[in-house]
Amino acid sequence: MQYFHHPPNHHAVSENVIGTVVQRRQPVHHSFFVGVGLGIHAELKQQNCNDEPNRKQSRQISLSGGICSTIRRPLTMQEIDAITDQDTQRELRIILKQRRDRRKIIQQRHHKKKQKMVGHLVASIPKLRNEIEQLQLQRLSLMEKLRNDNVWSVAIEYSSLFQCGKPELRASQMRACNFLTASMSPDLDTGITSGIETLMKRWKTFTRLFPSGHIQLENLRQLTSDSLVATTSTSVTLTEHVLQHLFQHGSDDGKAHSIRRGRVFSRLQGQHIVMRGSVRFGWDEGAKRVVRLYSQTDILTPMLGLLGNLEDVSFIFSGALITPDGHFVHEYASQHQ
């Protein structure tokens, strides 16, 4: 069997028939470059649409001609330029520029929105101040009209002024004194003592003992045409100062009583208690003033809840400078004016 290196009709086909063929360069649309270019193009478009700065995966292209399915680093522009034609490079640059422009527009829009919000807030400050001033003037005007008209307005204003004891600021103290002088009788009957000055001294004692005390008005109830009862709740803390000044003066028969007092004090010190109470206002319709002001605060019930037995409660109130219904002993109030 014979083998031929040329076809049987090779002498019938001359090289002149085909002519001279110029060797062409590898086209840019070769499958390798087309696949790479389209992959990068699609990838950048997806990044542009999602607007995500980092991608978990991308394609990695080896300059030696190999293609890997996963990437460990993003392609640089030099690498992209080396494997893509000019049209693809131009399109990629357009996409990147559009992405930068879009980010810039979003940032500018967000900045303008913040500036606009700040401007609205600044512009609203004078308006709010003016509204506050107008409301304060209306409140003062109404208070002046209603202050001495009836016992209801007097009871509400009294509870508001002394809800934390005697006011600390000088202006507030003057306001409280003016209110008491205008709405209460000079010889005001308080049950134990009389007079507006004595009432202010009692509030001064309360504030010194309970600087963080708070008295909450819960409700008002009219008993008769000239009598009104306000229900209150008083919140105080039993500090060491309070225990030493109000309950240290009990009878002391020796070391046993001192030990017992120390044990009881350890159970009371630092405790926060809420005492229920009431204030009764007696009204003189002719004078348009309060002539009677009786108050009581139940300190016995919370003490019993803390100590748990009547024996210790009786022991602690024995010789104390405050009564179970919340009145300071007159001698103590006089010494601490």
Phi and psi restraints in degrees (value plus and minus 20) as a CYANA .aco file:
   2 GLN   PHI    -120.5   -80.5
   2 GLN   PSI     124.5   164.5
   3 TYR   PHI    -134.3   -94.3
   3 TYR   PSI     116.1   156.1
   4 PHE   PHI    -136.5   -96.5
   4 PHE   PSI     119.3   159.3
   5 HIS   PHI    -105.3   -65.3
   5 HIS   PSI     -29.1    10.9
   6 HIS   PHI    -153.0  -113.0
   6 HIS   PSI     134.6   174.6
   7 PRO   PHI     -86.8   -46.8
   7 PRO   PSI     139.7   179.7
   8 PRO   PHI     -81.9   -41.9
   8 PRO   PSI     -47.9    -7.9
   9 ASN   PHI    -125.1   -85.1
   9 ASN   PSI      10.2    50.2
  10 HIS   PHI     -87.4   -47.4
  10 HIS   PSI     -48.4    -8.4
  11 HIS   PHI     -97.7   -57.7
  11 HIS   PSI     -30.8     9.2
  12 ALA   PHI    -104.6   -64.6
  12 ALA   PSI     -36.7     3.3
  13 VAL   PHI    -127.4   -87.4
  13 VAL   PSI      96.8   136.8
  14 SER   PHI    -120.0   -80.0
  14 SER   PSI     133.7   173.7
  15 GLU   PHI     -87.0   -47.0
  15 GLU   PSI     -41.3    -1.3
  16 ASN   PHI     -90.3   -50.3
  16 ASN   PSI     -42.5    -2.5
  17 VAL   PHI     -86.2   -46.2
  17 VAL   PSI     -64.4   -24.4
  18 ILE   PHI     -96.6   -56.6
  18 ILE   PSI     -57.1   -17.1
  19 GLY   PHI      66.0   106.0
  19 GLY   PSI    -197.7  -157.7
  20 THR   PHI    -100.4   -60.4
  20 THR   PSI     106.8   146.8
  21 VAL   PHI    -130.4   -90.4
  21 VAL   PSI     104.4   144.4
  22 VAL   PHI    -103.7   -63.7
  22 VAL   PSI     108.7   148.7
  23 GLN   PHI     -88.2   -48.2
  23 GLN   PSI     103.3   143.3
  24 ARG   PHI    -114.9   -74.9
  24 ARG   PSI     136.9   176.9
  25 ARG   PHI     -95.1   -55.1
  25 ARG   PSI     136.8   176.8
  26 GLN   PHI     -77.8   -37.8
  26 GLN   PSI     103.6   143.6
  27 PRO   PHI     -86.7   -46.7
  27 PRO   PSI     133.3   173.3
  28 VAL   PHI     -93.0   -53.0
  28 VAL   PSI     -37.7     2.3
  29 HIS   PHI    -115.5   -75.5
  29 HIS   PSI       2.8    42.8
  30 HIS   PHI     -78.2   -38.2
  30 HIS   PSI     132.7   172.7
  31 SER   PHI     -77.6   -37.6
  31 SER   PSI     -54.7   -14.7
  32 PHE   PHI     -82.5   -42.5
  32 PHE   PSI     -71.0   -31.0
  33 PHE   PHI     -91.3   -51.3
  33 PHE   PSI     -56.1   -16.1
  34 VAL   PHI     -83.7   -43.7
  34 VAL   PSI     -65.2   -25.2
  35 GLY   PHI     -82.7   -42.7
  35 GLY   PSI     -63.1   -23.1
  36 VAL   PHI     -85.5   -45.5
  36 VAL   PSI     -67.3   -27.3
  37 GLY   PHI     -82.3   -42.3
  37 GLY   PSI     -65.7   -25.7
  38 LEU   PHI     -85.8   -45.8
  38 LEU   PSI     -57.1   -17.1
  39 GLY   PHI     -84.0   -44.0
  39 GLY   PSI     -64.9   -24.9
  40 ILE   PHI     -86.4   -46.4
  40 ILE   PSI     -62.1   -22.1
  41 HIS   PHI     -79.8   -39.8
  41 HIS   PSI     -68.6   -28.6
  42 ALA   PHI     -83.3   -43.3
  42 ALA   PSI     -56.9   -16.9
  43 GLU   PHI     -86.8   -46.8
  43 GLU   PSI     -64.4   -24.4
  44 LEU   PHI     -86.4   -46.4
  44 LEU   PSI     -56.2   -16.2
  45 LYS   PHI     -83.7   -43.7
  45 LYS   PSI     -60.4   -20.4
  46 GLN   PHI     -85.6   -45.6
  46 GLN   PSI     -60.3   -20.3
  47 GLN   PHI     -83.9   -43.9
  47 GLN   PSI     -58.9   -18.9
  48 ASN   PHI     -85.2   -45.2
  48 ASN   PSI     -59.5   -19.5
  49 CYS   PHI     -91.0   -51.0
  49 CYS   PSI     -61.9   -21.9
  50 ASN   PHI    -101.8   -61.8
  50 ASN   PSI     -37.6     2.4
  51 ASP   PHI      34.3    74.3
  51 ASP   PSI      26.0    66.0
  52 GLU   PHI    -128.8   -88.8
  52 GLU   PSI     109.3   149.3
  53 PRO   PHI     -91.2   -51.2
  53 PRO   PSI     -49.5    -9.5
  54 ASN   PHI    -148.0  -108.0
  54 ASN   PSI     122.1   162.1
  55 ARG   PHI    -136.2   -96.2
  55 ARG   PSI     126.8   166.8
  56 LYS   PHI     -90.4   -50.4
  56 LYS   PSI     -58.4   -18.4
  57 GLN   PHI    -156.4  -116.4
  57 GLN   PSI     133.3   173.3
  58 SER   PHI    -176.5  -136.5
  58 SER   PSI    -193.9  -153.9
  59 ARG   PHI    -117.4   -77.4
  59 ARG   PSI     121.7   161.7
  60 GLN   PHI    -133.7   -93.7
  60 GLN   PSI     109.2   149.2
  61 ILE   PHI    -137.5   -97.5
  61 ILE   PSI     105.0   145.0
  62 SER   PHI    -103.6   -63.6
  62 SER   PSI     116.3   156.3
  63 LEU   PHI     -88.0   -48.0
  63 LEU   PSI     -36.9     3.1
  64 SER   PHI    -100.9   -60.9
  64 SER   PSI     -25.5    14.5
  65 GLY   PHI      94.8   134.8
  65 GLY   PSI     -28.9    11.1
  66 GLY   PHI    -106.3   -66.3
  66 GLY   PSI     130.2   170.2
  67 ILE   PHI    -139.5   -99.5
  67 ILE   PSI     108.1   148.1
  68 CYS   PHI    -123.4   -83.4
  68 CYS   PSI     128.9   168.9
  69 SER   PHI     -99.6   -59.6
  69 SER   PSI     -41.1    -1.1
  70 THR   PHI    -143.5  -103.5
  70 THR   PSI     142.1   182.1
  71 ILE   PHI    -146.2  -106.2
  71 ILE   PSI     127.4   167.4
  72 ARG   PHI    -133.2   -93.2
  72 ARG   PSI     -31.6     8.4
  73 ARG   PHI    -172.6  -132.6
  73 ARG   PSI     131.4   171.4
  74 PRO   PHI     -92.9   -52.9
  74 PRO   PSI     134.6   174.6
  75 LEU   PHI     -91.9   -51.9
  75 LEU   PSI     122.8   162.8
  76 THR   PHI    -105.8   -65.8
  76 THR   PSI     144.5   184.5
  77 MET   PHI     -85.4   -45.4
  77 MET   PSI     -51.4   -11.4
  78 GLN   PHI     -85.1   -45.1
  78 GLN   PSI     -60.5   -20.5
  79 GLU   PHI     -87.8   -47.8
  79 GLU   PSI     -59.2   -19.2
  80 ILE   PHI     -84.9   -44.9
  80 ILE   PSI     -60.9   -20.9
  81 ASP   PHI     -83.7   -43.7
  81 ASP   PSI     -51.5   -11.5
  82 ALA   PHI     -93.6   -53.6
  82 ALA   PSI     -41.9    -1.9
  83 ILE   PHI    -138.2   -98.2
  83 ILE   PSI     -16.7    23.3
  84 THR   PHI    -145.7  -105.7
  84 THR   PSI     137.9   177.9
  85 ASP   PHI    -103.8   -63.8
  85 ASP   PSI     156.6   196.6
  86 GLN   PHI     -87.8   -47.8
  86 GLN   PSI     -55.6   -15.6
  87 ASP   PHI     -83.6   -43.6
  87 ASP   PSI     -64.1   -24.1
  88 THR   PHI     -85.2   -45.2
  88 THR   PSI     -61.6   -21.6
  89 GLN   PHI     -81.1   -41.1
  89 GLN   PSI     -62.6   -22.6
  90 ARG   PHI     -82.4   -42.4
  90 ARG   PSI     -61.9   -21.9
  91 GLU   PHI     -87.4   -47.4
  91 GLU   PSI     -58.1   -18.1
  92 LEU   PHI     -84.0   -44.0
  92 LEU   PSI     -62.6   -22.6
  93 ARG   PHI     -84.4   -44.4
  93 ARG   PSI     -56.3   -16.3
  94 ILE   PHI     -84.1   -44.1
  94 ILE   PSI     -62.8   -22.8
  95 ILE   PHI     -83.0   -43.0
  95 ILE   PSI     -64.5   -24.5
  96 LEU   PHI     -84.2   -44.2
  96 LEU   PSI     -59.8   -19.8
  97 LYS   PHI     -85.0   -45.0
  97 LYS   PSI     -61.6   -21.6
  98 GLN   PHI     -81.3   -41.3
  98 GLN   PSI     -58.4   -18.4
  99 ARG   PHI     -86.0   -46.0
  99 ARG   PSI     -63.5   -23.5
 100 ARG   PHI     -83.5   -43.5
 100 ARG   PSI     -61.8   -21.8
 101 ASP   PHI     -83.3   -43.3
 101 ASP   PSI     -59.5   -19.5
 102 ARG   PHI     -85.2   -45.2
 102 ARG   PSI     -62.4   -22.4
 103 ARG   PHI     -82.0   -42.0
 103 ARG   PSI     -61.6   -21.6
 104 LYS   PHI     -82.8   -42.8
 104 LYS   PSI     -61.7   -21.7
 105 ILE   PHI     -84.0   -44.0
 105 ILE   PSI     -62.4   -22.4
 106 ILE   PHI     -83.1   -43.1
 106 ILE   PSI     -63.1   -23.1
 107 GLN   PHI     -83.2   -43.2
 107 GLN   PSI     -63.9   -23.9
 108 GLN   PHI     -83.0   -43.0
 108 GLN   PSI     -60.2   -20.2
 109 ARG   PHI     -84.3   -44.3
 109 ARG   PSI     -62.3   -22.3
 110 HIS   PHI     -85.3   -45.3
 110 HIS   PSI     -60.7   -20.7
 111 HIS   PHI     -84.3   -44.3
 111 HIS   PSI     -62.6   -22.6
 112 LYS   PHI     -83.6   -43.6
 112 LYS   PSI     -57.8   -17.8
 113 LYS   PHI     -84.1   -44.1
 113 LYS   PSI     -61.9   -21.9
 114 LYS   PHI     -85.6   -45.6
 114 LYS   PSI     -62.8   -22.8
 115 GLN   PHI     -82.2   -42.2
 115 GLN   PSI     -59.1   -19.1
 116 LYS   PHI     -85.5   -45.5
 116 LYS   PSI     -60.8   -20.8
 117 MET   PHI     -84.8   -44.8
 117 MET   PSI     -63.9   -23.9
 118 VAL   PHI     -82.2   -42.2
 118 VAL   PSI     -60.9   -20.9
 119 GLY   PHI     -81.4   -41.4
 119 GLY   PSI     -61.8   -21.8
 120 HIS   PHI     -83.5   -43.5
 120 HIS   PSI     -61.2   -21.2
 121 LEU   PHI     -84.9   -44.9
 121 LEU   PSI     -64.9   -24.9
 122 VAL   PHI     -83.2   -43.2
 122 VAL   PSI     -60.3   -20.3
 123 ALA   PHI     -88.3   -48.3
 123 ALA   PSI     -46.1    -6.1
 124 SER   PHI    -102.9   -62.9
 124 SER   PSI     -34.2     5.8
 125 ILE   PHI     -82.2   -42.2
 125 ILE   PSI     -72.2   -32.2
 126 PRO   PHI     -78.5   -38.5
 126 PRO   PSI     -57.0   -17.0
 127 LYS   PHI     -84.5   -44.5
 127 LYS   PSI     -63.2   -23.2
 128 LEU   PHI     -85.3   -45.3
 128 LEU   PSI     -60.8   -20.8
 129 ARG   PHI     -81.9   -41.9
 129 ARG   PSI     -61.2   -21.2
 130 ASN   PHI     -84.8   -44.8
 130 ASN   PSI     -61.1   -21.1
 131 GLU   PHI     -84.6   -44.6
 131 GLU   PSI     -61.1   -21.1
 132 ILE   PHI     -81.9   -41.9
 132 ILE   PSI     -63.9   -23.9
 133 GLU   PHI     -83.0   -43.0
 133 GLU   PSI     -61.5   -21.5
 134 GLN   PHI     -84.9   -44.9
 134 GLN   PSI     -61.4   -21.4
 135 LEU   PHI     -86.3   -46.3
 135 LEU   PSI     -58.3   -18.3
 136 GLN   PHI     -84.5   -44.5
 136 GLN   PSI     -60.9   -20.9
 137 LEU   PHI     -84.5   -44.5
 137 LEU   PSI     -60.3   -20.3
 138 GLN   PHI     -83.8   -43.8
 138 GLN   PSI     -61.3   -21.3
 139 ARG   PHI     -83.3   -43.3
 139 ARG   PSI     -66.2   -26.2
 140 LEU   PHI     -83.1   -43.1
 140 LEU   PSI     -58.2   -18.2
 141 SER   PHI     -84.2   -44.2
 141 SER   PSI     -63.8   -23.8
 142 LEU   PHI     -86.3   -46.3
 142 LEU   PSI     -59.1   -19.1
 143 MET   PHI     -84.0   -44.0
 143 MET   PSI     -60.2   -20.2
 144 GLU   PHI     -83.7   -43.7
 144 GLU   PSI     -55.3   -15.3
 145 LYS   PHI     -93.7   -53.7
 145 LYS   PSI     -57.5   -17.5
 146 LEU   PHI    -116.5   -76.5
 146 LEU   PSI     -31.2     8.8
 147 ARG   PHI     -75.8   -35.8
 147 ARG   PSI     -67.0   -27.0
 148 ASN   PHI    -127.6   -87.6
 148 ASN   PSI      -7.9    32.1
 149 ASP   PHI     -97.8   -57.8
 149 ASP   PSI     -60.7   -20.7
 150 ASN   PHI    -172.4  -132.4
 150 ASN   PSI     148.0   188.0
 151 VAL   PHI     -90.7   -50.7
 151 VAL   PSI     -45.5    -5.5
 152 TRP   PHI     -82.9   -42.9
 152 TRP   PSI     -69.1   -29.1
 153 SER   PHI     -84.7   -44.7
 153 SER   PSI     -57.2   -17.2
 154 VAL   PHI     -84.9   -44.9
 154 VAL   PSI     -63.0   -23.0
 155 ALA   PHI     -84.0   -44.0
 155 ALA   PSI     -61.3   -21.3
 156 ILE   PHI     -86.3   -46.3
 156 ILE   PSI     -64.7   -24.7
 157 GLU   PHI     -87.2   -47.2
 157 GLU   PSI     -59.0   -19.0
 158 TYR   PHI     -81.3   -41.3
 158 TYR   PSI     -64.9   -24.9
 159 SER   PHI     -85.4   -45.4
 159 SER   PSI     -53.7   -13.7
 160 SER   PHI     -92.4   -52.4
 160 SER   PSI     -61.8   -21.8
 161 LEU   PHI     -88.7   -48.7
 161 LEU   PSI     -55.8   -15.8
 162 PHE   PHI    -131.6   -91.6
 162 PHE   PSI       7.0    47.0
 163 GLN   PHI     -89.8   -49.8
 163 GLN   PSI     -40.4    -0.4
 164 CYS   PHI    -138.5   -98.5
 164 CYS   PSI       3.5    43.5
 165 GLY   PHI      69.6   109.6
 165 GLY   PSI    -175.0  -135.0
 166 LYS   PHI     -89.8   -49.8
 166 LYS   PSI     110.9   150.9
 167 PRO   PHI     -79.3   -39.3
 167 PRO   PSI     125.7   165.7
 168 GLU   PHI    -106.4   -66.4
 168 GLU   PSI     -62.6   -22.6
 169 LEU   PHI     -90.2   -50.2
 169 LEU   PSI     123.6   163.6
 170 ARG   PHI     -82.7   -42.7
 170 ARG   PSI     -59.6   -19.6
 171 ALA   PHI     -83.3   -43.3
 171 ALA   PSI     -60.5   -20.5
 172 SER   PHI     -88.4   -48.4
 172 SER   PSI     -55.5   -15.5
 173 GLN   PHI     -84.6   -44.6
 173 GLN   PSI     -61.8   -21.8
 174 MET   PHI     -83.9   -43.9
 174 MET   PSI     -59.3   -19.3
 175 ARG   PHI     -84.6   -44.6
 175 ARG   PSI     -61.5   -21.5
 176 ALA   PHI     -85.1   -45.1
 176 ALA   PSI     -62.3   -22.3
 177 CYS   PHI     -84.9   -44.9
 177 CYS   PSI     -61.9   -21.9
 178 ASN   PHI     -83.8   -43.8
 178 ASN   PSI     -58.2   -18.2
 179 PHE   PHI     -84.6   -44.6
 179 PHE   PSI     -66.3   -26.3
 180 LEU   PHI     -83.2   -43.2
 180 LEU   PSI     -60.3   -20.3
 181 THR   PHI     -85.5   -45.5
 181 THR   PSI     -56.1   -16.1
 182 ALA   PHI    -102.9   -62.9
 182 ALA   PSI     -45.6    -5.6
 183 SER   PHI    -133.8   -93.8
 183 SER   PSI     -27.4    12.6
 184 MET   PHI    -148.3  -108.3
 184 MET   PSI     131.9   171.9
 185 SER   PHI     -89.0   -49.0
 185 SER   PSI     124.2   164.2
 186 PRO   PHI     -78.9   -38.9
 186 PRO   PSI     -55.4   -15.4
 187 ASP   PHI    -120.4   -80.4
 187 ASP   PSI      25.4    65.4
 188 LEU   PHI     -72.2   -32.2
 188 LEU   PSI     109.7   149.7
 189 ASP   PHI    -110.2   -70.2
 189 ASP   PSI      96.1   136.1
 190 THR   PHI    -126.6   -86.6
 190 THR   PSI      -9.0    31.0
 191 GLY   PHI      73.6   113.6
 191 GLY   PSI     -76.4   -36.4
 192 ILE   PHI    -115.2   -75.2
 192 ILE   PSI     -63.8   -23.8
 193 THR   PHI    -146.7  -106.7
 193 THR   PSI    -190.6  -150.6
 194 SER   PHI    -166.5  -126.5
 194 SER   PSI     137.1   177.1
 195 GLY   PHI      81.8   121.8
 195 GLY   PSI     128.5   168.5
 196 ILE   PHI     -89.1   -49.1
 196 ILE   PSI     -57.2   -17.2
 197 GLU   PHI     -82.7   -42.7
 197 GLU   PSI     -61.0   -21.0
 198 THR   PHI     -84.1   -44.1
 198 THR   PSI     -58.0   -18.0
 199 LEU   PHI     -82.1   -42.1
 199 LEU   PSI     -62.3   -22.3
 200 MET   PHI     -85.6   -45.6
 200 MET   PSI     -56.1   -16.1
 201 LYS   PHI     -84.9   -44.9
 201 LYS   PSI     -56.2   -16.2
 202 ARG   PHI     -86.4   -46.4
 202 ARG   PSI     -59.7   -19.7
 203 TRP   PHI     -86.9   -46.9
 203 TRP   PSI     -54.6   -14.6
 204 LYS   PHI     -83.8   -43.8
 204 LYS   PSI     -60.9   -20.9
 205 THR   PHI     -84.5   -44.5
 205 THR   PSI     -64.3   -24.3
 206 PHE   PHI     -79.1   -39.1
 206 PHE   PSI     -64.4   -24.4
 207 THR   PHI     -87.4   -47.4
 207 THR   PSI     -56.5   -16.5
 208 ARG   PHI     -85.9   -45.9
 208 ARG   PSI     -59.8   -19.8
 209 LEU   PHI     -97.2   -57.2
 209 LEU   PSI     -59.2   -19.2
 210 PHE   PHI    -144.1  -104.1
 210 PHE   PSI      55.5    95.5
 211 PRO   PHI     -83.7   -43.7
 211 PRO   PSI     -43.9    -3.9
 212 SER   PHI    -125.5   -85.5
 212 SER   PSI      -5.2    34.8
 213 GLY   PHI     -89.0   -49.0
 213 GLY   PSI     132.9   172.9
 214 HIS   PHI    -163.5  -123.5
 214 HIS   PSI     113.4   153.4
 215 ILE   PHI    -134.0   -94.0
 215 ILE   PSI     100.1   140.1
 216 GLN   PHI    -126.3   -86.3
 216 GLN   PSI     105.6   145.6
 217 LEU   PHI     -98.6   -58.6
 217 LEU   PSI     101.2   141.2
 218 GLU   PHI    -116.7   -76.7
 218 GLU   PSI     -65.8   -25.8
 219 ASN   PHI    -181.6  -141.6
 219 ASN   PSI     144.9   184.9
 220 LEU   PHI    -142.4  -102.4
 220 LEU   PSI     119.4   159.4
 221 ARG   PHI    -160.1  -120.1
 221 ARG   PSI     108.0   148.0
 222 GLN   PHI    -108.5   -68.5
 222 GLN   PSI     104.9   144.9
 223 LEU   PHI    -107.6   -67.6
 223 LEU   PSI     -72.5   -32.5
 224 THR   PHI    -154.1  -114.1
 224 THR   PSI    -196.3  -156.3
 225 SER   PHI     -85.4   -45.4
 225 SER   PSI     -43.6    -3.6
 226 ASP   PHI    -140.5  -100.5
 226 ASP   PSI       1.9    41.9
 227 SER   PHI    -162.5  -122.5
 227 SER   PSI     115.4   155.4
 228 LEU   PHI    -159.0  -119.0
 228 LEU   PSI     118.9   158.9
 229 VAL   PHI    -138.2   -98.2
 229 VAL   PSI     108.5   148.5
 230 ALA   PHI    -126.8   -86.8
 230 ALA   PSI     106.4   146.4
 231 THR   PHI    -111.6   -71.6
 231 THR   PSI     112.9   152.9
 232 THR   PHI    -150.8  -110.8
 232 THR   PSI     142.2   182.2
 233 SER   PHI    -152.4  -112.4
 233 SER   PSI     107.0   147.0
 234 THR   PHI    -131.3   -91.3
 234 THR   PSI     104.0   144.0
 235 SER   PHI    -127.3   -87.3
 235 SER   PSI     103.8   143.8
 236 VAL   PHI    -160.3  -120.3
 236 VAL   PSI     146.8   186.8
 237 THR   PHI    -138.2   -98.2
 237 THR   PSI     112.6   152.6
 238 LEU   PHI    -105.3   -65.3
 238 LEU   PSI      68.0   108.0
 239 THR   PHI    -103.0   -63.0
 239 THR   PSI     151.1   191.1
 240 GLU   PHI     -81.1   -41.1
 240 GLU   PSI     -56.8   -16.8
 241 HIS   PHI     -81.1   -41.1
 241 HIS   PSI     -63.2   -23.2
 242 VAL   PHI     -84.1   -44.1
 242 VAL   PSI     -66.9   -26.9
 243 LEU   PHI     -84.4   -44.4
 243 LEU   PSI     -61.4   -21.4
 244 GLN   PHI     -87.7   -47.7
 244 GLN   PSI     -55.3   -15.3
 245 HIS   PHI    -107.3   -67.3
 245 HIS   PSI     -50.1   -10.1
 246 LEU   PHI    -120.4   -80.4
 246 LEU   PSI     -48.9    -8.9
 247 PHE   PHI    -142.8  -102.8
 247 PHE   PSI     -12.0    28.0
 248 GLN   PHI    -105.2   -65.2
 248 GLN   PSI     -28.9    11.1
 249 HIS   PHI    -118.5   -78.5
 249 HIS   PSI       1.0    41.0
 250 GLY   PHI     -90.1   -50.1
 250 GLY   PSI     148.8   188.8
 251 SER   PHI     -84.2   -44.2
 251 SER   PSI     117.3   157.3
 252 ASP   PHI    -145.4  -105.4
 252 ASP   PSI      90.8   130.8
 253 ASP   PHI    -118.6   -78.6
 253 ASP   PSI      -9.6    30.4
 254 GLY   PHI     118.7   158.7
 254 GLY   PSI    -180.7  -140.7
 255 LYS   PHI     -84.5   -44.5
 255 LYS   PSI     -55.7   -15.7
 256 ALA   PHI     -81.9   -41.9
 256 ALA   PSI     -61.4   -21.4
 257 HIS   PHI     -88.5   -48.5
 257 HIS   PSI     -55.8   -15.8
 258 SER   PHI     -84.8   -44.8
 258 SER   PSI     -61.0   -21.0
 259 ILE   PHI     -84.6   -44.6
 259 ILE   PSI     -62.9   -22.9
 260 ARG   PHI     -85.3   -45.3
 260 ARG   PSI     -61.4   -21.4
 261 ARG   PHI     -83.1   -43.1
 261 ARG   PSI     -61.9   -21.9
 262 GLY   PHI     -81.9   -41.9
 262 GLY   PSI     -58.5   -18.5
 263 ARG   PHI     -86.7   -46.7
 263 ARG   PSI     -61.9   -21.9
 264 VAL   PHI     -87.6   -47.6
 264 VAL   PSI     -61.5   -21.5
 265 PHE   PHI     -81.1   -41.1
 265 PHE   PSI     -58.5   -18.5
 266 SER   PHI     -83.3   -43.3
 266 SER   PSI     -47.4    -7.4
 267 ARG   PHI    -103.0   -63.0
 267 ARG   PSI     -41.9    -1.9
 268 LEU   PHI    -117.8   -77.8
 268 LEU   PSI     -50.8   -10.8
 269 GLN   PHI     -82.7   -42.7
 269 GLN   PSI     111.7   151.7
 270 GLY   PHI      64.1   104.1
 270 GLY   PSI     -22.6    17.4
 271 GLN   PHI     -99.3   -59.3
 271 GLN   PSI     121.3   161.3
 272 HIS   PHI    -121.4   -81.4
 272 HIS   PSI     103.9   143.9
 273 ILE   PHI    -142.7  -102.7
 273 ILE   PSI     134.5   174.5
 274 VAL   PHI    -141.3  -101.3
 274 VAL   PSI     102.4   142.4
 275 MET   PHI    -130.4   -90.4
 275 MET   PSI     108.8   148.8
 276 ARG   PHI    -103.4   -63.4
 276 ARG   PSI     122.8   162.8
 277 GLY   PHI    -177.2  -137.2
 277 GLY   PSI    -194.8  -154.8
 278 SER   PHI    -174.2  -134.2
 278 SER   PSI     135.5   175.5
 279 VAL   PHI    -150.7  -110.7
 279 VAL   PSI     107.3   147.3
 280 ARG   PHI    -127.8   -87.8
 280 ARG   PSI     105.4   145.4
 281 PHE   PHI    -125.4   -85.4
 281 PHE   PSI     103.5   143.5
 282 GLY   PHI    -121.3   -81.3
 282 GLY   PSI     105.1   145.1
 283 TRP   PHI    -130.3   -90.3
 283 TRP   PSI     116.0   156.0
 284 ASP   PHI    -124.6   -84.6
 284 ASP   PSI      87.2   127.2
 285 GLU   PHI     -85.9   -45.9
 285 GLU   PSI     -53.7   -13.7
 286 GLY   PHI     -88.3   -48.3
 286 GLY   PSI     -64.5   -24.5
 287 ALA   PHI    -106.0   -66.0
 287 ALA   PSI     -31.9     8.1
 288 LYS   PHI      36.2    76.2
 288 LYS   PSI      25.2    65.2
 289 ARG   PHI    -162.3  -122.3
 289 ARG   PSI     137.8   177.8
 290 VAL   PHI    -102.6   -62.6
 290 VAL   PSI     107.3   147.3
 291 VAL   PHI    -129.0   -89.0
 291 VAL   PSI     -37.6     2.4
 292 ARG   PHI    -154.9  -114.9
 292 ARG   PSI     116.1   156.1
 293 LEU   PHI    -161.6  -121.6
 293 LEU   PSI      78.4   118.4
 294 TYR   PHI    -128.5   -88.5
 294 TYR   PSI     108.4   148.4
 295 SER   PHI    -150.5  -110.5
 295 SER   PSI     130.4   170.4
 296 GLN   PHI    -169.6  -129.6
 296 GLN   PSI     124.8   164.8
 297 THR   PHI    -154.4  -114.4
 297 THR   PSI     104.0   144.0
 298 ASP   PHI    -102.4   -62.4
 298 ASP   PSI      75.4   115.4
 299 ILE   PHI    -111.8   -71.8
 299 ILE   PSI     -33.4     6.6
 300 LEU   PHI     -87.4   -47.4
 300 LEU   PSI     -64.4   -24.4
 301 THR   PHI     -82.5   -42.5
 301 THR   PSI     -68.7   -28.7
 302 PRO   PHI     -85.3   -45.3
 302 PRO   PSI     -51.7   -11.7
 303 MET   PHI     -84.8   -44.8
 303 MET   PSI     -61.4   -21.4
 304 LEU   PHI     -84.8   -44.8
 304 LEU   PSI     -56.7   -16.7
 305 GLY   PHI     -86.4   -46.4
 305 GLY   PSI     -52.8   -12.8
 306 LEU   PHI     -99.3   -59.3
 306 LEU   PSI     -61.1   -21.1
 307 LEU   PHI    -106.5   -66.5
 307 LEU   PSI     -52.1   -12.1
 308 GLY   PHI      65.9   105.9
 308 GLY   PSI     -23.3    16.7
 309 ASN   PHI    -172.8  -132.8
 309 ASN   PSI     131.0   171.0
 310 LEU   PHI     -91.7   -51.7
 310 LEU   PSI     -46.5    -6.5
 311 GLU   PHI     -82.9   -42.9
 311 GLU   PSI     -67.7   -27.7
 312 ASP   PHI     -88.9   -48.9
 312 ASP   PSI     -54.3   -14.3
 313 VAL   PHI     -84.5   -44.5
 313 VAL   PSI     -65.0   -25.0
 314 SER   PHI     -82.9   -42.9
 314 SER   PSI     -59.0   -19.0
 315 PHE   PHI     -83.8   -43.8
 315 PHE   PSI     -62.8   -22.8
 316 ILE   PHI     -92.0   -52.0
 316 ILE   PSI     -51.0   -11.0
 317 PHE   PHI    -107.6   -67.6
 317 PHE   PSI     -26.7    13.3
 318 SER   PHI     -90.0   -50.0
 318 SER   PSI      92.1   132.1
 319 GLY   PHI      58.2    98.2
 319 GLY   PSI     -11.5    28.5
 320 ALA   PHI     -90.6   -50.6
 320 ALA   PSI     137.4   177.4
 321 LEU   PHI    -114.4   -74.4
 321 LEU   PSI      -2.3    37.7
 322 ILE   PHI    -160.3  -120.3
 322 ILE   PSI     119.1   159.1
 323 THR   PHI    -106.8   -66.8
 323 THR   PSI     140.8   180.8
 324 PRO   PHI     -79.9   -39.9
 324 PRO   PSI     -40.0     0.0
 325 ASP   PHI    -117.8   -77.8
 325 ASP   PSI      -3.5    36.5
 326 GLY   PHI      67.5   107.5
 326 GLY   PSI      -6.5    33.5
 327 HIS   PHI    -115.8   -75.8
 327 HIS   PSI     115.4   155.4
 328 PHE   PHI     -96.6   -56.6
 328 PHE   PSI     120.0   160.0
 329 VAL   PHI     -83.6   -43.6
 329 VAL   PSI     118.0   158.0
 330 HIS   PHI     -77.8   -37.8
 330 HIS   PSI     -58.0   -18.0
 331 GLU   PHI     -83.4   -43.4
 331 GLU   PSI     -59.8   -19.8
 332 TYR   PHI     -87.9   -47.9
 332 TYR   PSI     -63.1   -23.1
 333 ALA   PHI     -83.0   -43.0
 333 ALA   PSI     -55.9   -15.9
 334 SER   PHI     -91.0   -51.0
 334 SER   PSI     -56.1   -16.1
 335 GLN   PHI     -93.7   -53.7
 335 GLN   PSI     -42.8    -2.8
 336 HIS   PHI    -137.7   -97.7
 336 HIS   PSI      16.0    56.0
